[in-house]
């Protein structure tokens, strides 16, 4: 019996697209990523989905969040 493909959740799809932009340099190190509002508008997703996508990027270690926003890479020491 062949395994059925598991659909990728929307938040993970958005995170994967943003991760691709980070890896190809469109989103540069220590520069801000798009805001949740910008992600909502660009991808046509709910704010909770945008928030979850950013959390996914944080969990992967691709971005960090400070009171001023979310940035690419690791925080500077």
N, C-alpha and C positions, 0 to 999 in steps of 0.2 A: 504494500500500500504506500503510495507516494504521500509525502507530507504536504499539507496545504501551506502556501505562503502566508505569513502573518503580516497583516497590514501595519504600516509604520504610523504611529500616532502623529497628528498634525504638529504638535509642539516639537517633536523630534525632527520632523521634516524641516521646520523653520530653523531649528538649531543646527541641523546639518548644512543648510544653505549658508547660514552665518559663519559656521566653522570653515566652510569652503572659502568664504571671502577673507577670513583671517589667514588661512594657509596660503592663499595666492597673493596676499599683500594688499588687497583692496581695503581691508581694515588693518591699519598699522599698529604696531606695539605701542602701548601707553597712550593710545588715542581712544576717544569714546566710541562705543558701538551705538547704533541707532537706539533712540529712546523706545520705551514700550509703546508710546503713542505712534511713533513712526513705524514700528513693526506691525502694529494693528492696521495702520493705513496701507502699508505696502503689501502685506500678505492677506488682508481681509479676514483676520482672525479676531477672536475675542481677546480682551486685555489679559484674562487669566491664562490664555494660551501663550501670549507673548511673554508673560511673566515666567511661565514654566519653561519656555525655550531658553530664556536668559539663565534660569536656574540650572538647566541642563549644561549650558556652556560653562557655568561656574564649577559644576561637579566634574566636568572634564578637565578643569584647570586652564581653560583657554581665556577666561576673563576674570576680573576681580571687581568688586563693588565697594565703593566708598560713599560717604554722604553726598558727594557731588555728582555721582553717576557710576556707570559701569564702563570699564576700560579693558582693552585687549592686553593679555599677558599677565605677568605676576606683579604685585605691588613692589615698588622700589623700596629698598631697606632704608 
